[in-house]
Amino acid sequence: MVLLCLLRSGRFSLPARLTRSVRVRSGPAGRPACSAASKVSPLSSVLNNWRTAPGLIGPRPGSVLLRGHRFHTSAPARALPAPLVWLLLKPLQKLAAIILGRSIRKWWAALPPDRRQHVRAWIRRRRWHLAGGAGVAMVIAALLLLTHLDESPVTGRTRLLVVSREKYMQLAALTSEAYMEEFAELLVAVADPRHQVVERLVRHLAQRNEDIPEVSEVSWSVHVVQSAEVNAFVLPNGKVFVFTGMLDAVSDVHQLTFVLGHEMAHAVLGHSAEQASLSHVVDLLSLMLLTAIWAVCPRDSLALLGHWVQSKLSQLMFSRPFSRKLENEADLVGLQLAAKACADVRAGPVFWQQMEMRDQMTGEPTFPEWLSTHPSHNNRSIHLDRLVPQALQLRDSCSCPALPAADPRAVFSKSVRLLLETSKQRHRGGPDERRLRPASLHAGQALLAQTAPPSSSNATAAEVEGPRPS
């Protein structure tokens, strides 16, 4: 994709009917955006679209399974212009490290025994000088890293940012052009109800969270892609891409609001720049280790094996755990954004429970969490479940209307138990499936109907608390 960006000579534009931006202006300083009652109205129209457009979002009542193959929670991290140069030079740096290490090995092997002894004696005599030089280099490197520490928005977490947010915004502009060109023939028109639902939800999320500068200063732009893939991501410059497979997968606007909040949280927190910064530092350290591997290993085959092991250990020890950490933070902040938008935050854990159930029912292969860049569906559901009480308090502080008594998590659990009991009865040779199936479906629909959206046409946006069912 980066090479595609470099090869493109001009800017790519789309007809106005396929794209539209949403700009949110900040309110008076110190006033939380969620306290503005006037910002609640847009979601009533979202609910109307939900009711009047069958199949627009999610399965019909009673369905607890998701379609699609995978759910991406963030866009691939790339950097430019200076980081892009480094990215393109990255393979050359590794090649230079391999050549240097291999040259050192061959030079050492070619030395006669007396010269080797002389080199060893020289190193022993100057070992303290060499150790002091290494210590000074480490101190300088630590000081350079300390000067690039930054505070994460919303959470206040201290983080390392070697790649500045400004440069990453330049990356986002070029990357978004590449995506717009890639999806040019697949973008849903602005007048399409699916696009309107997503756009209204994004606008509502932005308005209700305009007290966050990283939200109010961005011009959010929605693009719905016609694809069965269960996917959604947001670029750092506010470009929101939602695949129609995701609209088919979520059960209601509450789950969709949580998904959009999660993706917007990645952009608000600058996770892509943070990941690029960590990758930059880890790769520089890996170059030194790679040189040592090729210098010490007696044969190229062993050096190649050591190179592969070093690469995998770097991913398992640094890249993947850090990516899982950022995903958990995006879940936390995304739940907060959805709470301030008056969504039913209890639908967040249910979404990942549905993802877990889909994987089990479809037989898709699952891998241990430590091998993945994302937490497991079950662990994400448990993590969100612990965050729900805090999110409910935040939601109440934003003058949102009361939620229905039926908890979406309990509704989902009852639906799953009902389906399991039905499956067991069929397995035991119980009643004929043609007579059993309608009863089970009607029961599941009744359970889900307990949290159906309000039918009042003049309901306020906070009515999004009504329904429930990565």
C-alpha positions in Angstrom: 0.0 0.0 0.0 2.9 2.4 0.8 4.4 1.8 -2.7 0.9 2.5 -4.1 0.9 5.8 -2.3 4.3 6.7 -3.7 3.5 5.8 -7.3 0.3 7.9 -7.3 1.2 11.2 -8.9 -2.0 13.1 -8.3 -4.8 13.5 -5.8 -7.8 11.3 -6.1 -11.3 12.8 -5.7 -14.7 11.3 -5.5 -18.1 12.7 -6.5 -19.9 14.5 -3.7 -22.6 11.8 -3.7 -20.0 9.3 -2.3 -18.4 11.3 0.5 -19.3 13.9 3.0 -17.4 15.4 5.9 -18.7 16.1 9.4 -17.1 19.0 11.3 -17.8 19.5 15.0 -17.2 22.8 16.6 -16.2 22.9 20.2 -18.5 24.5 22.8 -17.5 26.8 25.6 -14.4 25.8 27.4 -14.9 23.5 30.3 -18.4 22.4 29.3 -18.6 18.7 28.6 -20.1 18.0 25.3 -22.4 15.3 26.7 -24.2 17.8 28.8 -25.6 19.6 25.8 -29.2 18.3 25.6 -29.5 19.7 22.0 -27.0 17.2 20.8 -29.3 14.3 21.5 -31.8 14.8 18.7 -29.9 13.2 15.7 -30.2 9.6 17.0 -33.9 9.6 16.9 -33.7 9.6 13.1 -31.2 6.8 13.4 -33.7 4.8 15.3 -36.3 5.6 12.7 -34.1 4.3 10.0 -33.5 1.2 12.1 -37.2 0.6 12.3 -38.2 1.5 8.7 -35.3 -0.2 6.8 -35.5 -3.9 7.4 -32.2 -5.6 7.2 -30.3 -2.3 7.2 -28.2 -3.2 10.2 -27.8 -6.6 11.8 -29.7 -9.9 11.8 -33.4 -10.1 12.4 -34.7 -10.5 15.9 -33.8 -13.9 17.4 -30.5 -14.2 15.6 -27.4 -14.5 17.7 -24.9 -15.5 15.1 -22.6 -13.2 13.1 -21.6 -13.5 9.5 -18.2 -12.7 8.1 -14.7 -13.9 8.5 -12.8 -11.5 10.6 -13.1 -8.1 12.4 -10.3 -5.6 12.1 -10.0 -3.1 14.8 -7.5 -0.8 13.4 -5.9 0.3 10.1 -2.4 -0.8 9.2 0.3 1.5 10.7 2.4 3.3 8.1 4.5 6.5 8.3 5.7 9.4 6.2 7.3 11.4 4.9 10.5 11.0 7.0 9.2 7.8 8.6 8.3 6.5 5.2 11.8 7.0 4.0 12.9 5.0 7.1 10.3 2.4 6.3 11.6 2.0 2.7 15.2 1.8 4.0 14.2 -0.8 6.7 15.0 -3.8 4.4 18.3 -2.2 3.4 19.2 -1.6 7.1 18.6 -5.3 7.8 20.7 -6.3 4.8 23.5 -4.0 5.9 23.4 -5.6 9.4 23.6 -9.1 7.9 26.5 -8.1 5.6 28.3 -6.4 8.5 27.9 -9.4 10.9 28.8 -11.9 8.2 31.9 -9.8 7.3 33.0 -9.7 10.9 32.6 -13.5 11.1 34.7 -14.1 8.0 37.3 -11.6 9.1 37.7 -13.4 12.4 37.8 -16.8 10.8 40.6 -15.6 8.4 42.8 -14.3 11.2 45.8 -16.4 12.2 45.8 -17.8 15.7 48.5 -15.2 17.0 46.4 -12.3 15.6 43.3 -13.6 17.3 45.2 -13.8 20.6 46.4 -10.2 20.1 42.8 -9.0 19.5 41.6 -10.8 22.6 44.4 -9.2 24.7 43.6 -5.8 23.3 39.9 -6.1 24.3 40.8 -7.3 27.8 43.1 -4.3 28.3 40.5 -1.8 27.2 37.4 -3.6 28.6 36.6 -0.7 31.0 36.9 1.9 28.2 34.6 -0.2 26.0 32.1 -0.7 28.8 32.2 3.1 29.6 31.6 3.9 25.9 28.6 1.5 25.8 27.3 3.1 29.0 27.5 6.6 27.6 25.7 5.5 24.4 22.9 4.0 26.5 22.6 7.2 28.5 22.4 9.2 25.4 19.8 6.9 23.9 17.7 7.0 27.1 17.8 10.9 27.1 16.7 10.9 23.5 13.8 8.6 24.4 12.9 10.7 27.5 12.6 13.8 25.3 10.0 12.1 23.2 7.7 11.1 26.0 4.1 12.3 25.6 0.8 12.1 27.5 -2.0 10.2 25.8 -5.3 12.0 25.4 -8.2 11.0 27.6 -6.3 8.4 29.6 -3.3 10.5 30.5 -1.0 7.5 30.0 2.7 8.3 29.5 3.9 7.0 26.1 6.8 7.2 23.7 6.2 9.2 20.4 9.2 9.2 18.1 6.8 9.9 15.2 5.0 13.2 15.7 1.2 13.5 15.3 1.7 16.1 12.6 3.8 13.8 10.5 1.3 11.0 11.0 -1.5 13.3 9.8 0.4 13.6 6.6 0.6 9.9 6.4 -3.1 9.6 7.0 -3.9 12.0 4.2 -1.9 9.9 1.7 -3.1 6.6 3.1 -6.7 7.7 2.9 -6.2 8.6 -0.8 -4.9 5.1 -1.4 -8.0 3.6 0.3 -10.4 5.9 -1.5 -8.8 4.8 -4.8 -8.9 1.1 -3.8 -12.6 1.3 -2.7 -13.7 3.8 -5.5 -16.0 1.3 -7.1 -17.4 -0.1 -3.8 -18.4 3.0 -2.0 -22.1 3.3 -1.0 -23.7 6.6 -2.1 -24.4 9.2 0.5 -28.2 8.9 -0.1 -28.1 5.2 0.8 -29.8 4.6 4.2 -26.8 2.5 5.3 -24.5 5.5 4.8 -26.9 7.8 6.5 -27.1 5.6 9.6 -23.4 5.4 10.0 -22.9 9.1 9.3 -25.5 10.1 11.9 -23.9 7.9 14.5 -20.5 9.3 13.8 -21.8 12.8 13.9 -23.6 12.1 17.2 -20.5 10.6 18.7 -18.4 13.6 17.7 -20.9 16.1 19.0 -21.4 14.4 22.3 -17.6 14.2 22.8 -16.6 17.6 21.5 -15.1 18.4 24.9 -12.1 16.3 23.7 -9.9 18.4 21.5 -8.8 15.4 19.4 -12.4 14.9 18.5 -13.6 18.4 17.9 -10.6 19.4 15.9 -11.0 16.6 13.3 -13.3 16.7 10.3 -14.9 13.3 10.4 -15.8 11.8 7.0 -17.8 8.6 6.6 -17.3 6.1 3.8 -19.4 2.9 3.7 -17.8 0.1 1.6 -19.9 -2.5 -0.1 -18.2 -5.7 1.1 -19.2 -8.8 3.0 -16.1 -8.5 5.2 -16.8 -7.7 8.8 -14.5 -4.7 9.0 -14.3 -1.1 10.2 -11.5 1.3 10.8 -10.8 5.0 11.3 -7.7 6.7 10.0 -5.9 9.4 12.2 -7.3 12.2 10.0 -10.9 11.2 10.7 -11.7 9.1 7.7 -14.2 6.5 8.8 -14.5 3.3 6.7 -17.3 0.8 7.6 -17.9 -2.3 5.5 -21.4 -3.4 4.9 -20.4 -6.8 6.4 -20.1 -5.0 9.7 -23.6 -3.5 9.3 -24.9 -7.0 8.7 -23.0 -8.3 11.7 -24.0 -6.0 14.5 -27.4 -6.6 16.1 -28.4 -3.0 16.8 -27.3 0.7 16.8 -25.8 0.2 20.3 -23.4 -2.3 19.1 -22.6 -0.3 16.0 -22.1 2.8 18.2 -19.6 0.9 20.4 -17.7 -0.4 17.3 -17.5 3.1 15.9 -16.5 4.5 19.3 -13.7 1.9 19.5 -12.4 2.8 16.1 -12.6 6.5 16.7 -10.7 5.9 20.0 -7.8 4.6 18.0 -7.7 7.8 16.0 -8.2 10.1 19.1 -5.5 8.3 21.1 -3.0 8.3 18.2 -2.4 4.6 18.4 -1.0 4.3 14.9 1.8 6.8 15.6 2.5 5.1 18.9 2.8 1.7 17.3 5.1 3.2 14.6 7.3 4.7 17.4 7.7 1.4 19.2 8.4 -0.4 16.0 11.1 2.2 15.2 12.9 1.7 18.5 12.5 -2.1 18.5 13.8 -2.4 15.0 16.9 -0.3 15.8 17.7 -2.5 18.7 17.0 -5.6 16.6 19.6 -4.4 14.1 22.4 -4.6 16.7 21.2 -8.1 17.7 21.0 -9.2 14.1 24.6 -8.1 13.5 25.7 -10.0 16.5 23.8 -13.1 15.4 25.4 -13.2 11.9 28.9 -12.4 13.5 28.7 -15.2 16.1 26.9 -18.1 14.3 29.5 -20.2 12.5 27.4 -21.0 9.5 24.9 -19.1 7.4 22.2 -21.7 8.0 22.5 -21.2 11.8 22.5 -17.4 11.3 19.3 -17.6 9.3 17.7 -19.7 12.0 18.8 -17.2 14.7 17.5 -14.4 12.5 14.1 -16.1 12.3 14.0 -16.8 16.1 15.0 -13.2 16.8 12.2 -11.8 14.6 9.5 -14.1 16.2 10.7 -13.3 19.7 10.5 -9.5 18.9 6.9 -9.9 17.9 5.9 -12.1 20.8 7.7 -10.0 23.4 7.1 -6.4 22.1 4.9 -5.9 19.1 1.9 -8.2 19.8 1.6 -7.5 23.6 1.8 -3.8 22.9 -0.9 -4.1 20.2 -3.2 -6.0 22.6 -2.6 -3.3 25.2 -3.7 -0.6 22.7 -6.8 -2.6 21.8 -7.8 -2.8 25.4 -7.3 0.9 25.8 -9.4 1.6 22.7 -12.1 -0.6 24.2 -12.0 1.5 27.4 -12.1 4.9 25.6 -14.6 3.7 23.0 -17.0 2.6 25.7 -16.7 6.0 27.2 -17.4 7.7 23.9 -20.4 5.6 23.4 -21.6 6.2 27.0 -21.4 10.0 26.5 -23.4 9.4 23.3 -26.2 7.8 25.4 -25.8 4.4 23.9 -26.5 1.2 25.8 -22.9 0.4 26.9 -24.1 -3.0 28.1 -24.2 -4.0 24.4 -20.4 -3.8 24.2 -19.6 -7.1 26.0 -22.4 -8.8 24.0 -20.8 -7.9 20.7 -17.7 -9.8 21.6 -19.7 -12.7 23.0 -21.4 -12.9 19.7 -18.0 -12.9 17.9 -16.9 -15.8 20.2 -20.0 -17.7 19.5 -19.7 -17.2 15.8 -16.2 -18.6 15.8 -17.3 -21.7 17.7 -20.4 -22.3 15.6 -18.6 -21.8 12.2 -15.5 -23.8 13.3 -13.1 -21.1 12.5 -9.6 -21.8 13.8 -8.7 -20.0 17.0 -5.2 -19.3 18.3 -3.9 -18.5 21.7 -4.1 -14.9 22.6 -0.3 -14.5 23.0 0.0 -15.3 19.3 -2.4 -12.6 18.3 -2.3 -8.8 17.9 -5.7 -8.6 19.5 -7.1 -9.9 22.8 -9.4 -13.0 22.5 -13.1 -12.3 22.0 -13.9 -13.9 25.4 -11.3 -11.8 27.3 -12.5 -8.6 25.6 -16.0 -9.4 26.7 -14.8 -10.0 30.3 -12.7 -6.8 30.2 -15.7 -4.7 28.9 -18.0 -6.3 31.4 -15.8 -4.9 34.2 -15.9 -1.5 32.6 -19.6 -1.3 32.2 -20.4 0.0 35.7 -18.0 2.9 35.3 -19.4 3.6 31.8 -23.0 3.6 33.2 -22.0 6.2 35.8 -20.5 8.4 33.0 -23.7 7.9 31.0 -25.9 9.0 33.9 -23.7 12.1 34.4 -24.4 13.1 30.7 -28.2 13.5 31.4 -29.1 10.4 29.3 -32.5 8.8 29.7 -32.9 5.7 31.8 -32.0 2.3 30.2 -34.6 -0.4 29.9 -34.7 -3.0 32.7 -33.7 -5.9 30.5 -30.0 -6.2 30.4 -28.7 -7.1 26.9 -26.1 -9.4 28.5 -28.9 -11.4 30.2 -31.0 -11.4 27.1 -28.1 -12.8 25.1 -27.3 -15.5 27.7 -31.0 -16.6 27.7 -31.0 -16.8 23.9 -27.8 -18.9 23.9 -29.2 -21.2 26.6 -32.4 -21.6 24.6 -30.5 -22.4 21.4 -28.4 -25.0 23.3 -31.4 -26.6 24.8 -33.0 -26.8 21.3 -29.9 -28.3 19.9 -29.7 -30.9 22.7 -33.3 -31.9 22.1 -32.7 -32.4 18.4 -29.5 -34.4 19.2 -31.5 -36.7 21.5 -34.1 -37.4 18.9 -36.7 -35.1 20.4 -39.6 -33.4 18.7 -39.6 -33.1 15.0 -37.3 -30.2 13.9 -40.0 -28.6 11.8 -42.2 -28.2 14.9 -39.4 -27.4 17.3 -37.6 -24.7 15.2 -40.5 -22.2 15.0 -41.0 -22.3 18.7 -37.4 -21.8 19.5 -37.1 -18.9 17.0 -40.3 -17.2 18.4 -38.9 -17.6 21.9 -35.6 -16.0 20.9 -37.5 -13.2 19.2 -39.5 -12.6 22.3 -36.3 -12.4 24.4 -34.8 -9.9 22.0 -38.0 -7.9 21.8 -37.7 -7.1 25.5 -35.1 -4.5 24.5 -36.5 -3.4 21.1 -36.1 0.2 20.2 -38.9 2.6 21.2 -41.6 2.9 18.5 -42.4 6.6 19.2 -41.5 8.7 16.2 -40.6 11.8 18.2 -38.3 9.9 20.6 -35.2 11.7 21.6 -31.7 10.6 20.6 -31.1 9.2 24.0 -33.7 6.6 23.2 -30.8 4.7 21.8 -30.7 3.1 25.2 -33.6 0.8 24.1 -32.2 -2.1 22.2 -29.5 -4.6 22.7 -28.6 -7.6 21.1 -14.6 -7.9 16.7 
